[in-house]
Amino acid sequence: MCEMLLTTPEIFIVDLDGVLTDGKFYYDSSGKRLKAFGVDDSEALHALSKHLEIRVITADKRGFEIAKARIAADMGFSLELVPSKSRCETLELSYRLDRAVYMGDGFYDAHVFRKVLYSIAPANAFIETKKHANYVTNSLGGQGAVAEACFHIADKFFDVNLTDL
């Protein structure tokens, strides 16, 4: 993790399940049917996108179409399928992690936290993951954690209030 923040981030990478969603999978007899997303996260991400690139990742193959409907079609952001176990290595190949803010909640995300410029976990993240985060939100995943993170990033790195834009 970075102690002195002399670098301005270029990208905000957001894990989907447990961060943009409540982390629960809703099933019926036909299989996985729904994911619950927070209402304020989209607007905050769009406001922050004026300052850095936004990328959303998921490891959920079976729920990918659900996530794609919300993230790509509704919100207009890219969505990548990135396996949890190889998340750190995969992201290192695609992005300059030393210029990235990363938000995740699972235990594999703690590995990514060690490589990025700045790391954020929602309040309901796995306990060991929260220990490695630079910032832990007061809000839960799927309940405004990403919006809170956006405001934090805007203030910390760009000295702006997203509501002033």
C-alpha positions as CSV (number, residue, x, y, z in Angstrom):
1,M,0.0,0.0,0.0
2,C,1.1,3.5,-0.6
3,E,2.0,5.7,2.3
4,M,2.6,9.0,0.5
5,L,0.1,9.8,-2.1
6,L,2.1,11.9,-4.6
7,T,0.6,10.3,-7.6
8,T,-2.8,11.1,-9.1
9,P,-4.8,8.0,-10.0
10,E,-5.8,7.5,-13.6
11,I,-8.3,4.7,-13.1
12,F,-10.9,3.5,-10.6
13,I,-11.4,-0.3,-10.8
14,V,-14.6,-1.5,-9.0
15,D,-15.4,-5.1,-8.1
16,L,-19.1,-5.7,-8.8
17,D,-20.5,-8.3,-6.3
18,G,-20.5,-7.1,-2.8
19,V,-19.4,-3.6,-3.8
20,L,-21.9,-2.3,-6.4
21,T,-24.3,-5.0,-5.3
22,D,-25.3,-6.2,-1.8
23,G,-23.2,-9.3,-2.6
24,K,-26.2,-11.7,-2.5
25,F,-27.3,-13.8,-5.4
26,Y,-31.1,-14.3,-5.8
27,Y,-32.2,-17.6,-7.1
28,D,-35.5,-19.2,-8.0
29,S,-36.1,-22.7,-9.5
30,S,-34.7,-21.5,-12.8
31,G,-31.4,-20.4,-11.3
32,K,-29.7,-17.0,-10.7
33,R,-32.2,-14.3,-11.5
34,L,-31.4,-11.0,-9.8
35,K,-28.7,-8.8,-8.2
36,A,-29.5,-5.8,-6.1
37,F,-27.7,-2.6,-7.0
38,G,-27.5,0.7,-5.0
39,V,-29.3,3.7,-6.4
40,D,-26.6,6.5,-5.9
41,D,-23.6,4.7,-7.2
42,S,-24.2,5.3,-10.9
43,E,-24.5,9.0,-10.6
44,A,-21.4,9.3,-8.4
45,L,-19.4,7.1,-10.8
46,H,-20.5,9.3,-13.7
47,A,-19.4,12.5,-11.8
48,L,-16.1,10.9,-10.9
49,S,-15.5,9.8,-14.5
50,K,-14.7,13.4,-15.4
51,H,-11.5,12.9,-13.5
52,L,-10.5,9.3,-14.1
53,E,-11.4,6.2,-16.1
54,I,-14.0,3.9,-14.5
55,R,-13.8,0.1,-14.9
56,V,-16.0,-2.5,-13.4
57,I,-15.0,-6.2,-13.0
58,T,-16.8,-9.3,-11.9
59,A,-15.8,-13.0,-11.4
60,D,-19.4,-14.1,-11.7
61,K,-19.8,-16.0,-15.0
62,R,-23.4,-17.2,-14.3
63,G,-24.6,-13.7,-13.4
64,F,-22.6,-11.9,-16.1
65,E,-25.7,-11.1,-18.2
66,I,-27.4,-9.6,-15.2
67,A,-24.4,-7.4,-14.5
68,K,-24.0,-6.5,-18.1
69,A,-27.5,-5.2,-18.3
70,R,-26.9,-2.8,-15.4
71,I,-23.3,-1.8,-15.9
72,A,-22.9,-1.7,-19.7
73,A,-26.4,-1.1,-20.9
74,D,-27.8,1.1,-18.1
75,M,-24.7,2.8,-16.7
76,G,-22.5,2.9,-19.9
77,F,-19.4,1.5,-18.2
78,S,-17.2,-1.4,-19.4
79,L,-17.6,-4.7,-17.6
80,E,-14.8,-7.3,-17.6
81,L,-14.9,-10.9,-16.4
82,V,-11.9,-11.4,-14.2
83,P,-11.5,-14.6,-12.1
84,S,-11.1,-14.0,-8.3
85,K,-8.2,-16.3,-7.8
86,S,-6.1,-14.7,-10.6
87,R,-7.5,-11.2,-10.2
88,C,-4.2,-9.5,-9.1
89,E,-2.2,-11.1,-11.9
90,T,-4.9,-10.4,-14.5
91,L,-5.2,-6.8,-13.6
92,E,-1.5,-6.3,-13.5
93,L,-1.4,-7.3,-17.2
94,S,-4.1,-4.8,-18.2
95,Y,-3.6,-1.8,-16.0
96,R,-0.9,0.3,-14.3
97,L,-1.9,-0.6,-10.8
98,D,0.4,1.9,-9.3
99,R,-1.9,4.5,-10.9
100,A,-5.2,2.8,-9.9
101,V,-7.7,3.1,-7.1
102,Y,-9.3,-0.3,-6.5
103,M,-12.5,-1.1,-4.5
104,G,-13.2,-4.7,-3.5
105,D,-14.7,-6.7,-0.7
106,G,-13.5,-10.3,-1.0
107,F,-10.4,-12.0,0.4
108,Y,-8.7,-12.2,-3.0
109,D,-9.1,-8.4,-3.2
110,A,-6.6,-7.9,-0.4
111,H,-3.9,-9.2,-2.8
112,V,-4.9,-6.4,-5.2
113,F,-4.8,-3.9,-2.4
114,R,-1.1,-4.5,-2.0
115,K,-0.4,-3.5,-5.6
116,V,-2.6,-0.5,-6.2
117,L,-2.0,3.2,-5.5
118,Y,-5.0,3.3,-3.2
119,S,-7.5,0.7,-1.9
120,I,-11.1,1.0,-0.7
121,A,-13.4,-1.6,0.9
122,P,-17.1,-1.3,1.8
123,A,-18.1,-1.6,5.4
124,N,-19.3,-5.1,4.9
125,A,-16.2,-6.5,3.2
126,F,-14.4,-9.6,4.5
127,I,-12.7,-8.6,7.7
128,E,-9.2,-9.5,6.5
129,T,-9.7,-7.4,3.4
130,K,-10.7,-4.4,5.4
131,K,-7.5,-4.6,7.4
132,H,-5.5,-4.0,4.2
133,A,-7.7,-1.1,2.8
134,N,-6.5,2.5,2.8
135,Y,-10.1,3.5,3.3
136,V,-13.2,1.6,4.5
137,T,-16.6,3.2,3.8
138,N,-19.3,3.6,6.3
139,S,-21.8,2.4,3.8
140,L,-22.4,-1.2,2.8
141,G,-21.9,-2.7,-0.6
142,G,-25.0,-2.1,-2.8
143,Q,-26.2,0.6,-0.4
144,G,-24.1,3.6,-1.4
145,A,-20.5,2.4,-0.7
146,V,-19.4,3.2,-4.2
147,A,-21.0,6.6,-4.1
148,E,-19.2,7.3,-0.8
149,A,-15.9,6.1,-2.3
150,C,-16.4,8.4,-5.3
151,F,-16.8,11.4,-3.0
152,H,-13.8,10.3,-1.0
153,I,-11.6,9.9,-4.1
154,A,-12.7,13.2,-5.6
155,D,-11.9,15.0,-2.4
156,K,-8.6,13.2,-1.6
157,F,-7.1,13.2,-5.1
158,F,-8.8,16.0,-7.0
159,D,-9.8,18.4,-4.3
160,V,-13.3,18.6,-5.6
161,N,-16.8,18.0,-4.2
162,L,-18.8,15.9,-6.7
163,T,-22.0,17.8,-5.9
164,D,-20.3,21.0,-7.1
165,L,-19.8,19.7,-10.7
